Amino acid sequence: MTYRIVGVDDYNIVIEFRKDNKEITFKSYDEAEKYKQLIVKEAIIPSKYKLTIKE
């Protein structure tokens, strides 16, 4: 099973995280959660996006 991080804003605009034109996925929920925390800490995307982890 793989996990991915998705961001959604108030207007239901969805963002996905990609590298080299491939979606970034994680093998464990914990790994995805750590990356999500890094995104928030480093302010990589605007704070208006609610980040969730999906299978």
Residue pairs with C-beta under 8 A, 6 or more apart in sequence:
1 55
2 25
2 26
2 27
2 55
3 25
3 26
3 27
3 28
3 29
3 31
3 32
3 53
3 54
3 55
4 16
4 17
4 23
4 24
4 25
4 26
4 32
4 53
4 54
5 16
5 17
5 24
5 26
5 32
5 35
5 36
5 39
5 51
5 52
5 53
5 54
6 14
6 15
6 16
6 51
6 52
6 53
6 54
7 14
7 15
7 16
7 45
7 49
7 50
7 51
7 52
8 14
8 15
8 49
8 50
8 52
9 46
9 48
9 49
9 50
10 48
15 45
15 49
16 23
17 23
17 24
17 39
18 24
24 35
26 32
26 35
29 53
32 53
33 53
36 51
36 53
38 44
39 45
39 51
40 47
40 51
